[in-house]
Amino acid sequence: MQEKKSADIVMVKKLKEEILLKDASIKKVQFDKYWFYDLKDVADYLNEDLSEVEYIHLPFVVDEVKINTKCATLEDIERARAAKGKTI
């Protein structure tokens, strides 16, 4: 029987909207009925490259400074991850 090396095992974090909404480290904003998440924050949370995700720029106020941030919906993020084979 052959053992799997730890480098062969890829840990994939499944994203759940309830968790993202509760996580204070992820900036988010709701427009209409859709939540948009800061891609950098989600990439840090997942420890993954999300550069392939389609995004829009949305304004956030951080420390009283307005910044435009790359944001995407959970569906956009999951679609890009599935295309890269990151989700089951």
VENHU-V162089 format. One line per field, one symbol per residue. ss: DSSP state (2 for helix, 1 for strand, 0 for the rest). psi: psi as a letter, one per 30 degrees, with the letter a starting at -180 (. if undefined). burial: 1 if it has 9 or more other C-alpha atoms within 8 Angstrom, else 0. A space follows every 10 residues. Layout:
BEGIN
ss->???
psi->???
burial->???
END
This chain:
BEGIN
ss->0000022200 0000002222 2200000111 1001111122 2222220000 0000011111 1100111111 1102222222 22200000
psi->kkkkkfffkk kkkkkkeeee efjffjklkk kbgkkkkkee eeeeefhlkg ffkkllkkkk jjhgkkkkkk llleeeeeee eeefgfl.
burial->0000000000 0000000001 0000010100 0000111110 1110000001 0010000000 0000000011 1111011111 11000000
END
